[in-house]
Amino acid sequence: MAKDKNTQKPEKVGFLKSVKTESKRVTWYPRSATAKNTLWLIAILVVLGAVVSLVDVGLAKLITALVSLGN
């Protein structure tokens, strides 16, 4: 049987209140630490992206060279 819309509202309000209460209990990192960690993450992603790109290009050239040997 479908729930009535009136019975769903208090559940949503209670959920939102509990989310607000829990968010006040969270220990947040300082903004400077978050910014520093974000910059490290971006740097690592750039380096890993470059490494993956180089490996991809190298393997593509290797496969092309192997295929041309077979012809």
Secondary structure as the mmCIF struct_conf table of DSSP 4:
data_model
#
loop_
_struct_conf.conf_type_id
_struct_conf.id
_struct_conf.beg_label_comp_id
_struct_conf.beg_label_asym_id
_struct_conf.beg_label_seq_id
_struct_conf.end_label_comp_id
_struct_conf.end_label_asym_id
_struct_conf.end_label_seq_id
HELX_LH_PP_P HELX_LH_PP_P1 ALA A 2 ASP A 4
HELX_RH_AL_P HELX_RH_AL_P1 LYS A 5 ARG A 25
HELX_LH_PP_P HELX_LH_PP_P2 TRP A 28 PRO A 30
HELX_RH_AL_P HELX_RH_AL_P2 ARG A 31 GLY A 70
#
